[in-house]
Amino acid sequence: MPNAGDLLATVEHYRLLGHPTDLQGHIATLGPASLPSAASRGWRQGFVAMVEASGLGGRGGSGFPAAVKLALAQVGGPGGTVVVNAMEGEPASDKDKLLLSRAPHLVLDGAQLLAAATGARCVTLCVPEGRRHVAAAVRSAMGDRVAAACAPVPEVLAHPPDRFIAGEESGLARWLESGRSLPSFRPDKGVALRIGRHGALVHNAETLAHLAMIARTGPEAFRARGLPEDPGTSLVTVSGAVEHPGVVEIERGTPLIDIARRALPTGQPQALLVGGYGGAWVGPEHFATPYASFSLRAIGATAGVGVVVVLGRNACGLAESARLVSYLAGQSAGQCGPCVYGLPAIAADLTGLARGEADPGLLVRLDRRLREVDGRGACRHPDGAVHLARSALHVFAADVTAHAAGAPCEHAGRQMQLRFPEAAPRARP
């Protein structure tokens, strides 16, 4: 049996055995999920204690402790739902697609464990519309689980729209309730989510896969990897100026540059985009920073959704950033002014800067707009765009000066390195 924190080893093991979505092969490899029987006493307390002992943090973006989220959950009773967030609206991320297309039972086992621990009556797995190969794998797995009586809580598949903002957990809960992906203002992540009058516990697919492994191998095996204050492993999608883009599994605390090197950069990186398209640029002076919550926070970055994009020397960081913010501006829910008006204005300023348009008021105007938008949205979407833009202005400061003076760098018009992948993901060892 693979150890906790060996998600990709499990995925690769399934592939070699020829049954990536087969329930029988899944159980033969890992054994059945450790679900309570009718006679079990104290199971929930033991499960909560195990999750707390593991130190698992959420792998969907915020890093919120899984044990705290579980303790605050209010999903017991009719209508209570465990929601598997496999939306992965982040264009640079492939980890959840990989897990669900190769090892869906691992994710579903984690959801069933949470349902048993909270008393939820339903598991709803959300895969965006249009991702047919992922949905087909999940649908087949759910059918096998029903036939083998391995799904004590009913499992259903839902298809929200394939938009960046649709994966925000409050927006996902709202879509399940009303069919509209409108995030709610939640400064406190500990506030329980609801779908109508019923409680909902939303977790990222990778988090649930880790839970399923921890339940089998114990919290000590999970904590044996990573750092004492940030244990375990994470799946990270590496792309950009690399020879072998794909999903890698790394121990928490691995230096950023070592993560990039797993995909073989085509040259010395100019910068790294860490955390995804709403993340932050990191310059060479911070390449040795450990991939861990506290260390990343100290340099103004976060692990986010598990993305590292390598920016090569033949690219313009300002042009890439302008494209990113323009994309984020088009992905808003359209429910508040900072997104509807602020993000397009910021994107326009960044685009003008990237082109080297001689505008003496541009930088002052851009700074004002960034301050006006920051922290004023209904969700964190505009904050992510603002943070990305500010990191670009800092990391590419020398280019900012030249571009603002009407002398764009020689790489400004070259082909972009940031992609919006739609191909099926592939794992790297």
C-alpha positions in Angstrom: 0.0 0.0 0.0 1.4 3.5 -0.9 2.0 5.8 2.1 -0.1 8.8 3.0 1.2 11.6 0.8 1.9 9.4 -2.1 -1.0 10.4 -4.2 0.9 10.3 -7.5 2.5 7.0 -6.6 -1.1 5.6 -6.2 -2.2 7.1 -9.5 0.8 5.6 -11.3 0.3 2.2 -9.6 -3.3 2.2 -10.9 -2.1 3.0 -14.4 0.5 0.3 -14.4 -2.1 -2.3 -13.2 -4.5 -1.1 -16.0 -7.4 -0.1 -13.8 -7.2 3.7 -13.1 -10.9 3.9 -12.3 -11.7 0.3 -11.3 -13.1 -0.1 -7.8 -11.9 -3.7 -7.4 -8.3 -2.6 -8.2 -8.6 0.4 -5.9 -9.7 -1.8 -2.9 -7.0 -4.4 -3.8 -4.4 -1.7 -3.7 -5.5 0.3 -0.6 -8.1 -1.8 1.1 -11.6 -0.6 1.8 -12.4 2.9 3.2 -12.4 2.9 7.0 -16.1 3.8 7.3 -17.9 3.1 10.6 -20.3 0.2 11.0 -23.6 0.4 12.7 -22.0 -0.9 15.9 -19.1 1.6 15.9 -18.9 3.8 19.0 -16.7 6.9 19.2 -15.8 6.6 15.6 -16.5 10.3 14.8 -14.4 11.5 17.8 -11.5 9.2 16.7 -11.8 10.4 13.1 -11.8 14.1 14.1 -8.8 13.5 16.4 -7.0 11.7 13.5 -7.6 14.6 11.1 -6.4 17.1 13.7 -3.3 15.0 14.5 -2.4 14.9 10.8 -2.2 18.7 10.5 -3.8 18.5 7.0 -4.5 21.9 5.5 -6.9 22.4 2.7 -5.4 22.0 -0.8 -7.9 24.1 -2.7 -6.5 27.6 -2.2 -7.0 29.0 1.3 -5.1 26.3 3.2 -7.7 26.4 5.9 -7.1 23.5 8.5 -9.2 20.5 7.6 -9.7 19.7 11.3 -11.1 23.1 12.1 -13.4 23.0 9.1 -14.7 19.6 10.2 -15.2 20.7 13.7 -17.3 23.7 12.5 -19.3 21.8 10.0 -23.1 21.9 10.4 -24.3 19.4 7.8 -26.0 16.8 9.9 -29.7 16.0 9.2 -31.8 15.9 6.1 -30.3 17.9 3.2 -26.8 18.1 4.7 -24.3 17.8 1.9 -20.5 17.2 1.5 -19.5 19.0 -1.7 -16.5 17.9 -3.6 -15.0 20.9 -5.3 -13.4 19.6 -8.4 -14.1 22.8 -10.4 -10.4 23.7 -10.9 -11.3 26.8 -12.8 -7.7 27.8 -12.6 -6.4 27.4 -16.1 -2.9 26.5 -15.1 -4.0 23.7 -12.7 -4.4 20.0 -13.7 -4.2 18.2 -10.3 -7.9 17.6 -9.7 -8.5 16.6 -13.3 -5.7 14.1 -12.8 -7.0 12.7 -9.6 -10.5 12.2 -10.8 -9.6 10.8 -14.2 -7.1 8.3 -12.6 -8.1 7.7 -9.0 -11.7 8.9 -8.5 -12.4 6.3 -5.7 -9.8 7.9 -3.5 -11.6 11.2 -3.7 -15.0 9.7 -3.2 -13.7 7.7 -0.2 -12.6 10.9 1.4 -16.1 12.4 0.8 -17.8 9.4 2.3 -15.6 9.6 5.4 -16.6 13.2 5.9 -20.2 12.4 5.4 -20.0 9.7 8.1 -18.2 12.1 10.4 -20.7 14.9 10.0 -24.0 13.1 9.4 -24.4 14.5 5.9 -27.0 12.7 3.8 -25.5 13.4 0.3 -22.1 13.7 -1.5 -22.2 16.0 -4.5 -19.2 16.0 -6.7 -18.9 19.1 -8.9 -17.1 18.8 -12.3 -17.5 21.7 -14.7 -19.6 21.3 -17.8 -17.6 20.3 -20.8 -15.0 18.2 -19.1 -16.3 15.0 -20.5 -13.3 12.7 -19.8 -13.3 13.6 -16.1 -17.1 13.3 -15.8 -17.1 9.9 -17.5 -14.5 8.6 -15.1 -16.4 9.9 -12.1 -19.7 8.6 -13.4 -18.3 5.1 -14.0 -16.8 5.1 -10.5 -20.0 6.1 -8.9 -21.9 3.3 -10.7 -19.3 0.7 -9.5 -19.7 2.0 -5.9 -23.4 1.6 -6.0 -23.2 -1.9 -7.4 -20.7 -2.9 -4.7 -22.6 -1.2 -1.9 -19.5 1.1 -1.2 -21.5 4.3 -1.1 -23.5 4.4 2.1 -24.3 8.0 1.4 -25.7 8.7 -2.1 -23.2 10.2 -4.5 -24.3 12.6 -7.3 -22.5 14.4 -10.0 -23.2 18.1 -10.8 -21.9 20.2 -13.7 -21.6 23.9 -12.8 -20.4 26.3 -15.5 -16.7 26.2 -16.4 -15.7 29.6 -15.1 -12.9 30.7 -12.8 -15.2 32.2 -10.2 -17.6 29.2 -10.1 -15.1 27.2 -8.1 -15.1 29.7 -5.2 -16.7 27.6 -2.4 -19.5 30.0 -1.5 -20.2 30.6 -5.2 -20.4 26.9 -5.7 -22.8 26.5 -2.8 -24.9 29.3 -4.3 -24.9 27.6 -7.7 -26.1 24.3 -6.1 -28.9 26.2 -4.5 -30.0 28.6 -7.2 -28.1 27.9 -10.4 -26.1 31.1 -10.1 -22.4 31.2 -9.3 -22.5 34.3 -7.0 -19.8 34.2 -4.2 -20.7 35.6 -0.8 -18.7 37.9 1.3 -17.0 35.6 3.9 -14.1 37.3 5.7 -14.3 34.5 8.2 -13.7 31.1 6.6 -15.0 29.4 9.7 -18.5 30.5 9.0 -20.5 27.4 7.9 -21.8 27.3 4.3 -25.4 26.5 3.5 -27.3 25.3 0.4 -30.7 26.8 1.0 -31.7 25.8 4.6 -29.3 22.9 4.8 -25.6 22.8 5.8 -22.8 22.2 3.3 -19.2 21.2 3.8 -17.1 22.0 0.7 -13.7 20.5 0.2 -11.2 20.4 -2.7 -10.7 17.0 -4.4 -7.1 16.8 -3.4 -7.9 17.4 0.3 -10.3 14.5 0.2 -7.8 12.2 -1.4 -5.3 13.0 1.4 -8.1 12.3 4.0 -8.7 8.9 2.4 -5.0 8.0 2.6 -4.6 9.3 6.1 -7.6 7.2 7.3 -5.8 4.1 5.9 -2.2 4.8 7.0 -2.6 7.1 10.0 -1.6 10.7 10.7 2.0 9.8 11.6 2.7 8.6 8.0 1.3 11.9 6.7 3.3 14.0 9.1 6.5 12.0 8.2 6.6 14.1 5.0 6.9 17.9 4.8 7.5 20.2 7.8 6.3 20.0 11.4 4.3 23.2 11.1 3.1 22.4 7.5 3.1 18.6 7.1 2.4 16.3 4.2 2.7 16.7 0.4 0.9 18.7 -2.2 0.2 18.2 -5.9 1.6 21.1 -7.9 1.1 21.7 -11.6 4.2 23.1 -13.2 4.1 24.8 -16.6 5.5 27.7 -18.6 9.0 27.7 -20.0 9.7 24.0 -19.1 10.3 20.9 -21.2 8.0 18.6 -19.3 4.9 20.4 -17.9 2.7 18.4 -15.7 1.6 17.5 -12.2 4.2 16.7 -9.6 3.9 15.8 -5.9 6.2 17.6 -3.5 6.8 17.7 0.2 5.7 20.8 1.9 8.9 22.9 2.4 10.4 22.0 -0.9 12.2 25.1 -2.3 10.3 26.8 -5.1 13.2 26.5 -7.6 13.4 22.7 -6.9 9.7 22.4 -7.8 10.3 24.2 -11.1 13.3 22.0 -11.8 11.1 18.9 -11.6 9.7 20.0 -15.0 13.1 20.9 -16.5 13.1 24.6 -17.2 14.3 25.5 -20.7 16.7 28.1 -19.2 17.3 30.1 -16.1 13.9 31.4 -15.0 13.2 35.1 -14.9 10.5 34.7 -12.3 8.0 32.2 -11.0 4.2 32.6 -10.8 3.2 30.9 -7.5 -0.3 30.1 -6.5 -2.1 30.4 -9.8 -3.5 33.2 -11.9 -4.7 35.0 -8.8 -1.3 34.3 -7.1 1.9 36.3 -7.1 5.1 36.7 -9.1 8.3 35.7 -7.2 11.7 37.0 -8.3 15.1 35.1 -8.2 16.0 36.5 -4.8 13.2 34.3 -3.4 13.6 31.2 -5.5 14.9 29.2 -2.5 11.8 30.0 -0.4 10.2 26.8 1.0 6.8 25.8 -0.4 5.1 26.2 2.9 2.4 28.5 4.2 4.5 30.6 6.6 7.4 30.9 4.3 5.4 31.9 1.3 3.4 34.4 3.3 6.6 36.1 4.3 7.4 37.0 0.7 3.9 38.0 -0.2 2.8 34.7 -1.9 0.6 31.7 -1.0 0.5 28.1 -2.2 -3.0 28.9 -3.5 -4.3 26.2 -5.8 -1.0 24.4 -6.3 0.5 26.1 -9.4 4.1 27.1 -10.3 4.5 28.8 -13.7 8.1 29.3 -14.9 8.7 32.6 -16.8 11.6 32.3 -19.2 14.1 35.0 -20.1 12.5 35.5 -23.5 9.2 36.7 -22.1 7.8 40.0 -20.8 6.5 39.7 -17.3 4.4 42.9 -17.7 2.8 41.6 -20.9 2.1 38.2 -19.3 0.6 40.0 -16.2 -1.6 42.2 -18.4 -3.0 39.2 -20.1 -3.7 37.5 -16.8 -5.5 40.4 -15.3 -7.5 40.8 -18.5 -8.5 37.2 -18.2 -9.5 37.6 -14.5 -11.5 40.7 -15.3 -13.6 38.6 -17.8 -14.2 35.9 -15.2 -15.9 37.9 -12.5 -19.4 37.1 -11.3 -20.5 40.6 -12.3 -22.2 41.3 -9.0 -20.0 44.1 -7.5 -18.4 47.3 -8.7 -14.7 46.4 -8.0 -15.0 43.5 -10.4 -17.3 45.0 -13.0 -15.5 48.3 -13.3 -12.3 48.1 -11.4 -10.7 45.0 -12.9 -11.2 46.0 -16.5 -9.7 49.5 -15.8 -6.7 47.9 -14.1 -6.3 45.5 -17.0 -6.4 48.4 -19.5 -3.7 50.2 -17.6 -1.5 47.1 -17.4 -2.1 46.5 -21.1 -1.0 50.1 -21.9 2.0 49.7 -19.7 3.0 46.4 -21.4 2.8 48.1 -24.8 5.0 50.9 -23.7 2.4 53.6 -24.3 3.8 56.9 -23.2 1.2 58.0 -20.6 2.7 60.2 -17.8 -0.4 59.6 -15.6 -0.6 55.8 -16.0 1.4 54.6 -13.0 -0.3 57.1 -10.6 -3.7 56.1 -12.0 -2.9 52.4 -11.8 -1.8 52.7 -8.2 -5.0 54.5 -7.3 -7.2 51.9 -9.0 -5.4 49.1 -7.2 -6.0 50.7 -3.8 -9.7 51.4 -4.7 -10.4 47.8 -5.6 -8.4 45.9 -3.0 -10.5 44.4 -0.2 -13.8 45.8 -1.5 -15.2 42.9 -3.5 -18.0 40.5 -2.5 -15.3 37.8 -2.6 -11.6 37.5 -2.9 -11.5 37.4 -6.7 -10.6 41.1 -7.2 -8.1 40.9 -4.4 -6.3 38.1 -6.2 -6.0 40.2 -9.4 -4.8 43.2 -7.4 -2.2 41.1 -5.6 -1.0 39.7 -8.9 -0.7 43.1 -10.5 1.2 44.5 -7.5 3.6 41.6 -7.5 4.3 42.2 -11.2 5.0 45.9 -10.6 7.5 44.9 -7.9 9.2 41.9 -9.5 9.5 43.5 -12.9 10.3 47.0 -11.6 13.1 47.7 -14.1 10.8 46.9 -17.0 8.1 49.1 -15.5 10.4 52.1 -15.6 11.3 51.5 -19.2 7.8 50.7 -20.4 6.3 53.7 -18.7 8.9 55.9 -20.5 7.7 54.5 -23.8 10.5 52.0 -24.3 9.0 48.5 -24.0 11.4 45.6 -23.6 12.4 43.6 -26.6 10.2 40.6 -25.5 6.9 42.6 -25.1 5.5 41.4 -28.3 6.6 37.8 -28.2 4.4 34.8 -27.9 3.0 34.4 -24.4 4.3 31.6 -22.2 1.2 31.4 -20.0 -1.3 28.9 -21.3 -4.9 28.0 -20.7 -4.7 24.2 -21.0 -7.6 22.1 -21.9 -5.8 18.8 -22.7 -6.1 15.8 -20.4 -3.5 16.0 -17.6 -0.6 13.7 -17.2 1.4 12.8 -14.2 5.1 13.1 -13.8 7.0 10.9 -11.3 
